[in-house]
Amino acid sequence: MNKIVWNKKALKEVQNFPDTIKKELGYLLFKLQKGESLAMPHSKPMPSVGKGCYELRVKGEDGAYRVFYILKIEHGIIVFHAFKKKTQKTPLKDIELGKKNLKDML
């Protein structure tokens, strides 16, 4: 089973998500740990963040929640950014912050 390596800020953000969102994200991350592939609507490639990067997508009653991750064989699943989305398009600030967090972790 793949391990999950968390960015501390991303983990703190996820811990503040509503319980239903945390439960769904946990289930999706568990599927990734078991080696399952996820596709839309649960996971989407994010080449604008980096090569091999994806976002987990969970919709709640109060909005959309996103978690950026990358699968690295030697490290497992790296979760490097999490946020609540308020618009249809992913904000540029979250893309840039995701890039920075990923670079810092690698």
MDAnalysis code that builds the backbone (N, CA, C; Angstrom):
import MDAnalysis as mda
import numpy as np

u = mda.Universe.empty(318, n_residues=106, atom_resindex=np.repeat(np.arange(106), 3), trajectory=True)
u.add_TopologyAttr("name", ["N", "CA", "C"] * 106)
u.add_TopologyAttr("resid", np.arange(1, 107))
u.add_TopologyAttr("resname", ["MET", "ASN", "LYS", "ILE", "VAL", "TRP", "ASN", "LYS", "LYS", "ALA", "LEU", "LYS", "GLU", "VAL", "GLN", "ASN", "PHE", "PRO", "ASP", "THR", "ILE", "LYS", "LYS", "GLU", "LEU", "GLY", "TYR", "LEU", "LEU", "PHE", "LYS", "LEU", "GLN", "LYS", "GLY", "GLU", "SER", "LEU", "ALA", "MET", "PRO", "HIS", "SER", "LYS", "PRO", "MET", "PRO", "SER", "VAL", "GLY", "LYS", "GLY", "CYS", "TYR", "GLU", "LEU", "ARG", "VAL", "LYS", "GLY", "GLU", "ASP", "GLY", "ALA", "TYR", "ARG", "VAL", "PHE", "TYR", "ILE", "LEU", "LYS", "ILE", "GLU", "HIS", "GLY", "ILE", "ILE", "VAL", "PHE", "HIS", "ALA", "PHE", "LYS", "LYS", "LYS", "THR", "GLN", "LYS", "THR", "PRO", "LEU", "LYS", "ASP", "ILE", "GLU", "LEU", "GLY", "LYS", "LYS", "ASN", "LEU", "LYS", "ASP", "MET", "LEU"])
u.atoms.positions = np.array([
    [0.848, -1.184, 0.000],
    [0.000, 0.000, 0.000],
    [0.888, 1.240, 0.000],
    [0.563, 2.193, -0.858],
    [1.322, 3.442, -0.947],
    [1.097, 4.290, 0.298],
    [2.149, 4.935, 0.745],
    [1.989, 5.852, 1.873],
    [1.597, 7.225, 1.341],
    [1.065, 8.042, 2.235],
    [0.708, 9.420, 1.892],
    [1.655, 10.347, 2.628],
    [2.262, 11.265, 1.878],
    [3.136, 12.279, 2.447],
    [2.403, 13.614, 2.303],
    [2.161, 14.262, 3.435],
    [1.369, 15.495, 3.455],
    [2.242, 16.735, 3.591],
    [1.887, 17.768, 2.857],
    [2.360, 19.115, 3.134],
    [1.613, 19.547, 4.397],
    [2.300, 20.106, 5.375],
    [1.673, 20.438, 6.665],
    [0.502, 21.412, 6.503],
    [0.649, 22.401, 5.636],
    [-0.436, 23.367, 5.434],
    [-1.635, 22.717, 4.759],
    [-1.380, 21.819, 3.820],
    [-2.473, 21.114, 3.144],
    [-3.232, 20.231, 4.137],
    [-2.498, 19.546, 5.005],
    [-3.137, 18.694, 6.007],
    [-3.998, 19.526, 6.944],
    [-3.468, 20.658, 7.383],
    [-4.228, 21.539, 8.286],
    [-5.500, 22.040, 7.597],
    [-5.392, 22.374, 6.329],
    [-6.557, 22.844, 5.574],
    [-7.614, 21.743, 5.482],
    [-7.199, 20.531, 5.152],
    [-8.132, 19.409, 5.043],
    [-8.788, 19.129, 6.392],
    [-8.038, 19.248, 7.471],
    [-8.601, 19.018, 8.798],
    [-9.710, 20.014, 9.127],
    [-9.706, 21.171, 8.464],
    [-10.745, 22.177, 8.675],
    [-11.941, 22.017, 7.734],
    [-11.860, 21.093, 6.782],
    [-12.981, 20.832, 5.879],
    [-14.122, 20.191, 6.674],
    [-15.370, 20.309, 6.178],
    [-16.498, 19.629, 6.833],
    [-16.279, 18.110, 6.877],
    [-16.856, 17.472, 7.868],
    [-16.669, 16.032, 8.061],
    [-17.043, 15.211, 6.832],
    [-18.119, 15.568, 6.150],
    [-18.527, 14.796, 4.964],
    [-17.476, 14.884, 3.866],
    [-16.848, 16.038, 3.735],
    [-15.799, 16.234, 2.724],
    [-14.556, 15.429, 3.120],
    [-14.180, 15.486, 4.398],
    [-13.015, 14.721, 4.868],
    [-13.233, 13.225, 4.651],
    [-14.431, 12.767, 4.895],
    [-14.734, 11.340, 4.722],
    [-14.582, 10.935, 3.257],
    [-15.104, 11.740, 2.345],
    [-15.002, 11.439, 0.910],
    [-13.545, 11.506, 0.438],
    [-12.811, 12.534, 0.880],
    [-11.393, 12.640, 0.514],
    [-10.605, 11.452, 1.050],
    [-10.896, 11.042, 2.274],
    [-10.219, 9.892, 2.859],
    [-10.463, 8.631, 2.055],
    [-11.698, 8.455, 1.613],
    [-12.044, 7.283, 0.794],
    [-11.282, 7.300, -0.532],
    [-11.233, 8.462, -1.180],
    [-10.526, 8.578, -2.462],
    [-9.023, 8.365, -2.287],
    [-8.453, 8.912, -1.226],
    [-7.026, 8.713, -0.964],
    [-6.729, 7.245, -0.669],
    [-7.629, 6.571, 0.033],
    [-7.455, 5.149, 0.313],
    [-7.435, 4.341, -0.990],
    [-8.320, 4.695, -1.921],
    [-8.336, 4.012, -3.215],
    [-7.001, 4.211, -3.936],
    [-6.459, 5.426, -3.867],
    [-5.156, 5.694, -4.477],
    [-4.063, 4.883, -3.785],
    [-4.126, 4.790, -2.464],
    [-3.138, 4.012, -1.725],
    [-3.143, 2.549, -2.164],
    [-4.315, 2.030, -2.475],
    [-4.426, 0.635, -2.908],
    [-3.977, 0.447, -4.351],
    [-3.640, 1.543, -5.039],
    [-3.165, 1.449, -6.408],
    [-4.245, 1.606, -7.460],
    [-5.451, 1.966, -7.038],
    [-6.531, 2.159, -8.001],
    [-6.339, 3.486, -8.737],
    [-6.802, 3.512, -9.973],
    [-6.770, 4.745, -10.756],
    [-8.091, 5.467, -10.578],
    [-8.006, 6.772, -10.439],
    [-9.217, 7.594, -10.340],
    [-9.337, 8.451, -11.590],
    [-10.554, 8.702, -11.991],
    [-10.815, 9.542, -13.157],
    [-11.929, 10.525, -12.805],
    [-12.349, 11.292, -13.781],
    [-13.447, 12.224, -13.569],
    [-14.678, 11.437, -13.134],
    [-15.474, 11.919, -12.256],
    [-15.453, 13.269, -11.689],
    [-14.601, 13.413, -10.426],
    [-13.919, 12.345, -10.000],
    [-13.190, 12.380, -8.734],
    [-11.768, 12.919, -8.836],
    [-11.130, 12.728, -9.965],
    [-9.748, 13.157, -10.128],
    [-9.537, 13.680, -11.542],
    [-8.738, 14.738, -11.624],
    [-8.495, 15.375, -12.922],
    [-7.016, 15.753, -13.015],
    [-6.383, 15.485, -14.159],
    [-4.994, 15.922, -14.334],
    [-4.887, 17.446, -14.237],
    [-3.784, 17.906, -13.661],
    [-3.543, 19.343, -13.520],
    [-2.170, 19.703, -14.090],
    [-2.013, 19.632, -15.422],
    [-0.713, 19.953, -16.013],
    [-0.290, 21.398, -15.763],
    [-1.248, 22.282, -15.469],
    [-0.897, 23.680, -15.182],
    [-0.134, 23.794, -13.855],
    [-0.255, 22.784, -12.982],
    [0.471, 22.771, -11.715],
    [1.828, 22.098, -11.901],
    [1.841, 20.993, -12.640],
    [3.087, 20.285, -12.886],
    [2.827, 18.956, -13.570],
    [3.872, 18.409, -14.167],
    [3.758, 17.128, -14.853],
    [3.399, 16.034, -13.844],
    [2.357, 15.280, -14.146],
    [1.937, 14.189, -13.283],
    [1.097, 14.602, -12.095],
    [0.707, 15.884, -12.033],
    [-0.107, 16.375, -10.917],
    [-1.592, 16.189, -11.212],
    [-2.343, 15.956, -10.149],
    [-3.792, 15.761, -10.240],
    [-4.473, 16.531, -9.131],
    [-5.792, 16.700, -9.285],
    [-6.578, 17.243, -8.190],
    [-7.696, 16.271, -7.861],
    [-7.882, 16.039, -6.569],
    [-9.059, 15.322, -6.105],
    [-10.179, 16.342, -6.042],
    [-11.361, 15.932, -6.470],
    [-12.491, 16.843, -6.593],
    [-13.663, 16.313, -5.767],
    [-14.063, 17.084, -4.773],
    [-15.200, 16.704, -3.943],
    [-16.133, 17.897, -3.840],
    [-17.394, 17.650, -4.112],
    [-18.393, 18.714, -4.057],
    [-19.201, 18.576, -2.779],
    [-19.305, 19.674, -2.053],
    [-20.099, 19.715, -0.835],
    [-21.300, 20.618, -1.011],
    [-22.124, 20.659, -0.002],
    [-23.308, 21.526, -0.054],
    [-22.926, 22.996, -0.133],
    [-21.771, 23.332, 0.421],
    [-21.361, 24.734, 0.482],
    [-20.267, 25.100, -0.519],
    [-19.953, 24.206, -1.448],
    [-18.946, 24.533, -2.450],
    [-18.116, 23.325, -2.847],
    [-17.089, 23.601, -3.639],
    [-16.215, 22.553, -4.167],
    [-14.892, 22.573, -3.403],
    [-14.386, 21.384, -3.101],
    [-13.131, 21.240, -2.377],
    [-12.136, 20.525, -3.278],
    [-10.883, 20.971, -3.219],
    [-9.853, 20.409, -4.073],
    [-8.597, 20.079, -3.272],
    [-7.946, 18.998, -3.680],
    [-6.676, 18.582, -3.087],
    [-5.748, 18.224, -4.236],
    [-4.598, 18.900, -4.320],
    [-3.610, 18.586, -5.343],
    [-2.706, 17.466, -4.833],
    [-2.408, 16.515, -5.734],
    [-1.524, 15.414, -5.365],
    [-0.733, 14.956, -6.577],
    [0.322, 14.210, -6.285],
    [1.133, 13.601, -7.322],
    [1.521, 12.209, -6.826],
    [1.573, 11.260, -7.739],
    [1.978, 9.894, -7.395],
    [3.456, 9.745, -7.726],
    [4.241, 9.462, -6.726],
    [5.676, 9.242, -6.911],
    [6.013, 7.872, -6.370],
    [6.510, 7.008, -7.227],
    [6.791, 5.630, -6.837],
    [7.667, 5.568, -5.583],
    [8.728, 6.366, -5.564],
    [9.660, 6.290, -4.442],
    [9.136, 6.942, -3.165],
    [8.156, 7.843, -3.284],
    [7.655, 8.561, -2.110],
    [6.225, 8.184, -1.737],
    [5.475, 7.631, -2.651],
    [4.056, 7.351, -2.416],
    [3.197, 8.456, -3.012],
    [2.156, 8.814, -2.311],
    [1.241, 9.868, -2.762],
    [1.616, 11.140, -2.009],
    [1.969, 12.159, -2.750],
    [2.329, 13.437, -2.136],
    [1.136, 14.375, -2.271],
    [0.570, 14.776, -1.130],
    [-0.533, 15.733, -1.095],
    [0.087, 17.074, -0.729],
    [0.018, 18.023, -1.673],
    [0.784, 19.249, -1.469],
    [-0.023, 20.539, -1.427],
    [-1.337, 20.476, -1.676],
    [-2.156, 21.691, -1.562],
    [-3.615, 21.298, -1.440],
    [-4.357, 22.051, -0.631],
    [-5.793, 21.819, -0.452],
    [-6.482, 23.167, -0.281],
    [-7.687, 23.276, -0.833],
    [-8.421, 24.533, -0.737],
    [-9.892, 24.326, -1.072],
    [-10.691, 25.304, -0.671],
    [-12.101, 25.337, -1.046],
    [-12.208, 26.276, -2.239],
    [-12.868, 25.810, -3.257],
    [-12.989, 26.560, -4.502],
    [-14.286, 27.364, -4.485],
    [-14.194, 28.627, -4.880],
    [-15.367, 29.493, -4.849],
    [-15.864, 29.859, -6.242],
    [-15.053, 29.558, -7.262],
    [-15.431, 29.872, -8.635],
    [-15.295, 28.619, -9.493],
    [-15.811, 28.671, -10.711],
    [-15.728, 27.532, -11.618],
    [-14.285, 27.197, -11.975],
    [-13.497, 28.233, -12.225],
    [-12.103, 28.052, -12.627],
    [-11.199, 28.026, -11.393],
    [-10.167, 27.186, -11.430],
    [-9.211, 27.134, -10.323],
    [-8.433, 28.447, -10.280],
    [-8.466, 29.139, -9.136],
    [-7.767, 30.426, -9.036],
    [-6.269, 30.287, -9.294],
    [-5.710, 31.258, -9.980],
    [-4.283, 31.275, -10.297],
    [-3.434, 31.222, -9.026],
    [-3.903, 31.896, -7.958],
    [-3.126, 31.886, -6.707],
    [-2.993, 30.470, -6.153],
    [-4.029, 29.635, -6.325],
    [-3.948, 28.257, -5.841],
    [-3.040, 27.411, -6.737],
    [-3.046, 27.679, -8.026],
    [-2.132, 26.976, -8.931],
    [-0.687, 27.323, -8.582],
    [-0.413, 28.603, -8.376],
    [0.946, 29.041, -8.042],
    [1.378, 28.512, -6.677],
    [0.482, 28.537, -5.707],
    [0.810, 28.007, -4.387],
    [1.052, 26.502, -4.464],
    [0.267, 25.804, -5.273],
    [0.471, 24.375, -5.482],
    [1.845, 24.100, -6.070],
    [2.237, 24.874, -7.076],
    [3.563, 24.716, -7.686],
    [4.673, 24.904, -6.654],
    [4.530, 25.941, -5.835],
    [5.546, 26.228, -4.824],
    [5.619, 25.099, -3.800],
    [4.473, 24.659, -3.311],
    [4.451, 23.591, -2.307],
    [5.066, 22.311, -2.854],
    [4.741, 21.978, -4.102],
    [5.285, 20.771, -4.709],
    [6.806, 20.865, -4.829],
    [7.271, 22.007, -5.305],
    [8.717, 22.215, -5.440],
    [9.407, 22.075, -4.092],
    [8.811, 22.662, -3.042],
    [9.394, 22.580, -1.708],
    [9.455, 21.134, -1.204],
    [8.465, 20.336, -1.551],
    [8.412, 18.961, -1.050],
    [9.320, 18.013, -1.821],
    [9.574, 18.334, -3.093],
    [10.439, 17.468, -3.891],
    [11.885, 17.904, -3.742],
])
